[in-house]
């Protein structure tokens, strides 16, 4: 039995009308997706990592189910280098349903300092890049992205070694009192040790001392490191080597001249 050519043309026309209508309705359905982002937060994990958390609710009020939803976050420094990234995956969100997810990205502080040690000493901003991709009705992929900034407070803001003071201990040794101060602008407390080594202009180690610090967030620190050096080895200028060790980060052998 032969199918009339006219009938084939009508069938084809209806097929394309249906396909176009489906495509239009699926795309139109995307406008009924609602993304409700809560305020992003940063926390310290039990293993002393920085955790960036973004709680969000995705509500599907469209005509079709959503599948293969990926939320990807990239955290970048001022030079647009990627510091950390993470992805959350939701297999499906059916029509008239909502999904709640907390999207997390973990940052290792020591890796952060490898990008830029100024994260320790200077307040700045982190660039956050968000990308969402999904498939509507198991057929049509869509993608959207945005970016924003988050403030970063330096844990050792304006770290300063004051003028060292000498006091006679005996005929051989002198006690050195070295003031240290900084402001903790970070969202976390800073607790650990500051170790100071003092060298003369010939790079001879004169002496060293250590002090423990426990500085709450958004507070000022003012301490004094004490140690003893030989009278005979003092010179008018030289340098201090500063090492800072905490559970979150280690920063070693920072050279700060004196007497210049």
Secondary structure as the mmCIF struct_conf table of DSSP 4:
data_model
#
loop_
_struct_conf.conf_type_id
_struct_conf.id
_struct_conf.beg_label_comp_id
_struct_conf.beg_label_asym_id
_struct_conf.beg_label_seq_id
_struct_conf.end_label_comp_id
_struct_conf.end_label_asym_id
_struct_conf.end_label_seq_id
HELX_LH_PP_P HELX_LH_PP_P1 UNK A 2 UNK A 4
HELX_RH_AL_P HELX_RH_AL_P1 UNK A 5 UNK A 29
HELX_RH_3T_P HELX_RH_3T_P1 UNK A 30 UNK A 32
STRN STRN1 UNK A 33 UNK A 37
HELX_LH_PP_P HELX_LH_PP_P2 UNK A 38 UNK A 40
STRN STRN2 UNK A 41 UNK A 44
TURN_TY1_P TURN_TY1_P1 UNK A 46 UNK A 47
BEND BEND1 UNK A 48 UNK A 48
STRN STRN3 UNK A 50 UNK A 60
BEND BEND2 UNK A 62 UNK A 64
STRN STRN4 UNK A 66 UNK A 76
TURN_TY1_P TURN_TY1_P2 UNK A 78 UNK A 79
STRN STRN5 UNK A 82 UNK A 93
TURN_TY1_P TURN_TY1_P3 UNK A 95 UNK A 96
STRN STRN6 UNK A 97 UNK A 107
HELX_RH_AL_P HELX_RH_AL_P2 UNK A 109 UNK A 115
TURN_TY1_P TURN_TY1_P4 UNK A 117 UNK A 117
HELX_RH_AL_P HELX_RH_AL_P3 UNK A 118 UNK A 121
BEND BEND3 UNK A 122 UNK A 122
STRN STRN7 UNK A 124 UNK A 136
TURN_TY1_P TURN_TY1_P5 UNK A 137 UNK A 139
STRN STRN8 UNK A 140 UNK A 152
TURN_TY1_P TURN_TY1_P6 UNK A 155 UNK A 156
STRN STRN9 UNK A 157 UNK A 161
STRN STRN10 UNK A 165 UNK A 168
BEND BEND4 UNK A 170 UNK A 172
STRN STRN11 UNK A 173 UNK A 184
BEND BEND5 UNK A 186 UNK A 188
STRN STRN12 UNK A 190 UNK A 200
TURN_TY1_P TURN_TY1_P7 UNK A 201 UNK A 202
STRN STRN13 UNK A 205 UNK A 215
TURN_TY1_P TURN_TY1_P8 UNK A 217 UNK A 218
STRN STRN14 UNK A 219 UNK A 230
HELX_RH_3T_P HELX_RH_3T_P2 UNK A 231 UNK A 233
BEND BEND6 UNK A 236 UNK A 236
STRN STRN15 UNK A 238 UNK A 246
BEND BEND7 UNK A 247 UNK A 248
STRN STRN16 UNK A 250 UNK A 258
#
